[in-house]
Structure formats: structure tokens, C-alpha cells
Amino acid sequence: MTKSPLRYPGAKKKVLDRFLPFWKKEHIEYRDVFVGGGSTFFGKPLSTLNWINDFDSEVAELYVVMRDQPEELCELIMNTIPTVELWREIKQQEYQTSLEKGFRTFFLNRTNFSGILKGNPIGGINQQSIYKIDCRWNPKALCDQVRNCHRMLQNIRITALDFEEVIQEPGDSVLMYLDPPYYHKGNLLYRVGMSNQDHERLARNLQETNHDFFITYDDCAEVRGLYEDWAYLYPASWFYSSSNKKTREVGKELFISNYPIEEQLEMLLLRT
Ligand SMILES: C[S@@+](CC[C@H](N)C(=O)[O-])C[C@H]1O[C@@H](n2cnc3c(N)ncnc32)[C@H](O)[C@@H]1O
């Protein structure tokens, strides 16, 4: 399985096996409407046609660079030693080219706390933690991952559009996966967030679409209220290890689709 080199808040790499029943829906075209760090896209077998999208244009730009200029990106990665001074410079710079903008996203993602692009560097500005800004920067391993992703991105459509445009574009036999920012607290994690009105607009678009869709969300009353009258809701939970507390916590999400799945989802949730 190809792994994304990005550390993205809300990444789905640990729960991808729970998505398997949803991928069985027959389709020709796959659209990943909120691709973010790409853990789902890279972890899923390619469909005949594939389209990835993120409204954060510098995230989308990074995928264009991985697809079209992987060796230029790898050269920048190999020649970079992260420091707080360099972090400040890269964060503030007015970049013009795709390569520069894509590299900025890559650099901030690998040097910021939890990969939060609008956050602070690992270890803080004063670097007083035992974890320093370069602790997630292994250039050779990262370049290997970039090259693997490059192979998978051939012939992939990449855009930086608002979700509505992607959902409303006509197509034959389309399956959409959507992983929007969480209804609660999602806006703390991404450079581009969503208001309550955006969440309502998303639900309206999905209710009106002819395409099949599968969406993952935080399990809360507001999200249930938007979908429970007309879609299939599958509450999902799993244990995960929290990095700072060394304890196992329970992750809870709602999986929602406009088509039923055959498997009992609960069966899939027993593995922790
Ligand atoms: C939860 S993250 C996706 C995480 C991804 N599934 C992963 O595994 O890494 C949500 C993403 O939605 C993007 N986003 C926010 N508003 C958007 C909009 N209106 N249209 C499309 N993407 C949007 C954010 O930039 C962010 O990357």
C-alpha cells in the first residue's frame, strides 16, 4: 500500500480497513473531495478515473508537484536541514512557483506540531522540548514516499475547488469520499475551515446529488440532524494510542453514505 508522506490532522490511515465495505460500491470514477494529507486516496486501490481536491490551494499544489516534479521536490528535501530560522523564513516568504508553494506545505507539515499547517514547530519556537523541529525529517525515507506517490498520481485530476463544484460536476458512475473538517473544532486544525452554513450546504449538496457518496464526520447531534432523515448512518469507534498520555483513548466517528453496505460494521470495529 502506498503511504502518504504527510502527517495530517484527521488522517485516516489507521482506520482504512473499516472503509473496505464502502469501496465495494461499483463505480468508474472516484472523487476524494477533501483530500488533505491523502491517507485515504493513497491507501485505496485506484479506480478507472480518479480526482482529488482540496480547497487549500497549497495542499493541492503539493500533489501537482509530486505528480509533475518529484525529483525537483526531492532535491529540495535532500538539501534542507530544518531549523526555526528556516521555518520562519519559509512560512513568511511570498512564493511564486508551484514547486516553492508545494515545498512550503511539505516542509511545514513535517516540521509543525501534529502536522498542523497553521501551527507552531515541533518543540515550540524556543525548542525546549526533547522533540526538536527536525525529528520528523528523514530526507531519504521522505523522498522514497514522494516517488511512490508520484507513481500513483499519474493521470490523476488535481484541483483546489470548493466542495460544491466537485459534487455538482456530472459524471458516469461516480463514487465520492468526503472527509470534511469536523463540525466541532475542525477549524482549529486547517488553514481552510468550514462554517456551520458550509456544513449545511454540504449536506444539501449531498442530498441532491446523483453520485454515490461516503462521508466521515465527528459523531455529534448537529451532524446527525443533517443526515439521519435520508442517509445511512454507521456509528464507528476504535481505540487509539495518544502520543503524550501513553493511554488508549476511544475515537468516535459517524460513517454516512447514500447506499447501504452489506457487512455489519460493528464486526469491523472489534479489532483495536
Ligand atoms: C479532515 S481534512 C481531510 C483529511 C484527509 N482525509 C486525510 O486523511 O489526511 C479536511 C480538509 O478539507 C479541506 N477543506 C476545507 N474546506 C473545504 C472546502 N470548502 N472544499 C474542499 N476542501 C475543503 C481542508 O483544507 C482540509 O485539508
The ligand as a Gaussian input file, in Angstrom:
#p B3LYP/6-31G(d) Opt

LIG

0 1
 C      -10.274000      16.353000       7.658000
 S       -9.199000      17.089000       6.477000
 C       -9.012000      15.771000       5.351000
 C       -8.052000      14.739000       5.913000
 C       -7.751000      13.614000       4.943000
 N       -8.887000      12.724000       4.791000
 C       -6.539000      12.801000       5.397000
 O       -6.664000      11.582000       5.612000
 O       -5.461000      13.385000       5.532000
 C      -10.240000      18.272000       5.724000
 C       -9.665000      19.031000       4.531000
 O      -10.744000      19.815000       3.955000
 C      -10.197000      20.962000       3.323000
 N      -11.310000      21.919000       3.098000
 C      -11.828000      22.831000       3.950000
 N      -12.869000      23.492000       3.385000
 C      -13.040000      22.965000       2.146000
 C      -13.973000      23.202000       1.084000
 N      -14.907000      24.152000       1.177000
 N      -13.886000      22.454000      -0.051000
 C      -12.903000      21.488000      -0.178000
 N      -11.979000      21.245000       0.791000
 C      -12.047000      21.955000       1.948000
 C       -9.116000      21.413000       4.301000
 O       -8.132000      22.174000       3.633000
 C       -8.567000      20.056000       4.821000
 O       -7.408000      19.674000       4.124000

